[in-house]
């Protein structure tokens, strides 16, 4: 029987960074399902992986704010997902339940909801230094729950090993 421990999986698999994992490269279980398998006594919920760290800080808004963003979450345990949704709310985000850990790929790199919707369009022709300054100084774009649902519903799964980072500078 799983413990009361809820583990929030904020990670994304990047083969160039993490090394190749054959199961993920072949389109088998999701990275979060592998985490759950490895930590069988925990209740794993995938969250916070679809927004970059800077927008996570800059885009938080109080509940009911018209420019409040939502973040996707996925997990196999309804009570664990509810606890993570409460944390998201406290931190300034609405939660969109996108399903089980088997569905968590819908918010990973290479999908429509991953990072890009939360970023303003980067101006053309910036030097590396200017692009870095732009990244740190530019506020996020609000992505409401209905848009997160639309983007995750539109996702098409590809083997994780074929996906590169989705930031414009990649």
Secondary structure as a PSIPRED ss2 file (coil, helix, strand):
# PSIPRED VFORMAT (PSIPRED V4.0)

   1 X C   1.000  0.000  0.000
   2 X C   1.000  0.000  0.000
   3 X C   1.000  0.000  0.000
   4 X C   1.000  0.000  0.000
   5 X C   1.000  0.000  0.000
   6 X E   0.000  0.000  1.000
   7 X E   0.000  0.000  1.000
   8 X E   0.000  0.000  1.000
   9 X E   0.000  0.000  1.000
  10 X C   1.000  0.000  0.000
  11 X C   1.000  0.000  0.000
  12 X C   1.000  0.000  0.000
  13 X C   1.000  0.000  0.000
  14 X C   1.000  0.000  0.000
  15 X H   0.000  1.000  0.000
  16 X H   0.000  1.000  0.000
  17 X H   0.000  1.000  0.000
  18 X H   0.000  1.000  0.000
  19 X C   1.000  0.000  0.000
  20 X C   1.000  0.000  0.000
  21 X C   1.000  0.000  0.000
  22 X H   0.000  1.000  0.000
  23 X H   0.000  1.000  0.000
  24 X H   0.000  1.000  0.000
  25 X H   0.000  1.000  0.000
  26 X C   1.000  0.000  0.000
  27 X C   1.000  0.000  0.000
  28 X C   1.000  0.000  0.000
  29 X C   1.000  0.000  0.000
  30 X C   1.000  0.000  0.000
  31 X H   0.000  1.000  0.000
  32 X H   0.000  1.000  0.000
  33 X H   0.000  1.000  0.000
  34 X H   0.000  1.000  0.000
  35 X H   0.000  1.000  0.000
  36 X H   0.000  1.000  0.000
  37 X H   0.000  1.000  0.000
  38 X H   0.000  1.000  0.000
  39 X C   1.000  0.000  0.000
  40 X C   1.000  0.000  0.000
  41 X C   1.000  0.000  0.000
  42 X C   1.000  0.000  0.000
  43 X E   0.000  0.000  1.000
  44 X E   0.000  0.000  1.000
  45 X E   0.000  0.000  1.000
  46 X E   0.000  0.000  1.000
  47 X E   0.000  0.000  1.000
  48 X C   1.000  0.000  0.000
  49 X C   1.000  0.000  0.000
  50 X C   1.000  0.000  0.000
  51 X C   1.000  0.000  0.000
  52 X C   1.000  0.000  0.000
  53 X H   0.000  1.000  0.000
  54 X H   0.000  1.000  0.000
  55 X H   0.000  1.000  0.000
  56 X H   0.000  1.000  0.000
  57 X H   0.000  1.000  0.000
  58 X H   0.000  1.000  0.000
  59 X C   1.000  0.000  0.000
  60 X C   1.000  0.000  0.000
  61 X C   1.000  0.000  0.000
  62 X C   1.000  0.000  0.000
  63 X C   1.000  0.000  0.000
  64 X C   1.000  0.000  0.000
  65 X C   1.000  0.000  0.000
  66 X C   1.000  0.000  0.000
  67 X C   1.000  0.000  0.000
  68 X C   1.000  0.000  0.000
  69 X C   1.000  0.000  0.000
  70 X E   0.000  0.000  1.000
  71 X E   0.000  0.000  1.000
  72 X E   0.000  0.000  1.000
  73 X E   0.000  0.000  1.000
  74 X E   0.000  0.000  1.000
  75 X E   0.000  0.000  1.000
  76 X C   1.000  0.000  0.000
  77 X C   1.000  0.000  0.000
  78 X H   0.000  1.000  0.000
  79 X H   0.000  1.000  0.000
  80 X H   0.000  1.000  0.000
  81 X H   0.000  1.000  0.000
  82 X H   0.000  1.000  0.000
  83 X H   0.000  1.000  0.000
  84 X H   0.000  1.000  0.000
  85 X H   0.000  1.000  0.000
  86 X H   0.000  1.000  0.000
  87 X H   0.000  1.000  0.000
  88 X H   0.000  1.000  0.000
  89 X H   0.000  1.000  0.000
  90 X H   0.000  1.000  0.000
  91 X H   0.000  1.000  0.000
  92 X C   1.000  0.000  0.000
  93 X C   1.000  0.000  0.000
  94 X E   0.000  0.000  1.000
  95 X E   0.000  0.000  1.000
  96 X E   0.000  0.000  1.000
  97 X E   0.000  0.000  1.000
  98 X C   1.000  0.000  0.000
  99 X C   1.000  0.000  0.000
 100 X C   1.000  0.000  0.000
 101 X H   0.000  1.000  0.000
 102 X H   0.000  1.000  0.000
 103 X H   0.000  1.000  0.000
 104 X H   0.000  1.000  0.000
 105 X H   0.000  1.000  0.000
 106 X H   0.000  1.000  0.000
 107 X H   0.000  1.000  0.000
 108 X C   1.000  0.000  0.000
 109 X C   1.000  0.000  0.000
 110 X C   1.000  0.000  0.000
 111 X C   1.000  0.000  0.000
 112 X C   1.000  0.000  0.000
 113 X C   1.000  0.000  0.000
 114 X C   1.000  0.000  0.000
 115 X C   1.000  0.000  0.000
 116 X H   0.000  1.000  0.000
 117 X H   0.000  1.000  0.000
 118 X H   0.000  1.000  0.000
 119 X C   1.000  0.000  0.000
 120 X C   1.000  0.000  0.000
 121 X C   1.000  0.000  0.000
 122 X C   1.000  0.000  0.000
 123 X C   1.000  0.000  0.000
 124 X C   1.000  0.000  0.000
 125 X C   1.000  0.000  0.000
 126 X C   1.000  0.000  0.000
 127 X C   1.000  0.000  0.000
 128 X H   0.000  1.000  0.000
 129 X H   0.000  1.000  0.000
 130 X H   0.000  1.000  0.000
 131 X H   0.000  1.000  0.000
 132 X H   0.000  1.000  0.000
 133 X H   0.000  1.000  0.000
 134 X H   0.000  1.000  0.000
 135 X H   0.000  1.000  0.000
 136 X H   0.000  1.000  0.000
 137 X H   0.000  1.000  0.000
 138 X C   1.000  0.000  0.000
 139 X C   1.000  0.000  0.000
 140 X C   1.000  0.000  0.000
 141 X C   1.000  0.000  0.000
 142 X C   1.000  0.000  0.000
 143 X C   1.000  0.000  0.000
 144 X C   1.000  0.000  0.000
 145 X H   0.000  1.000  0.000
 146 X H   0.000  1.000  0.000
 147 X H   0.000  1.000  0.000
 148 X H   0.000  1.000  0.000
 149 X H   0.000  1.000  0.000
 150 X H   0.000  1.000  0.000
 151 X H   0.000  1.000  0.000
 152 X H   0.000  1.000  0.000
 153 X H   0.000  1.000  0.000
 154 X C   1.000  0.000  0.000
 155 X C   1.000  0.000  0.000
 156 X C   1.000  0.000  0.000
 157 X C   1.000  0.000  0.000
 158 X C   1.000  0.000  0.000
 159 X C   1.000  0.000  0.000
 160 X H   0.000  1.000  0.000
 161 X H   0.000  1.000  0.000
 162 X H   0.000  1.000  0.000
 163 X C   1.000  0.000  0.000
 164 X C   1.000  0.000  0.000
 165 X C   1.000  0.000  0.000
 166 X C   1.000  0.000  0.000
 167 X C   1.000  0.000  0.000
 168 X C   1.000  0.000  0.000
 169 X C   1.000  0.000  0.000
 170 X C   1.000  0.000  0.000
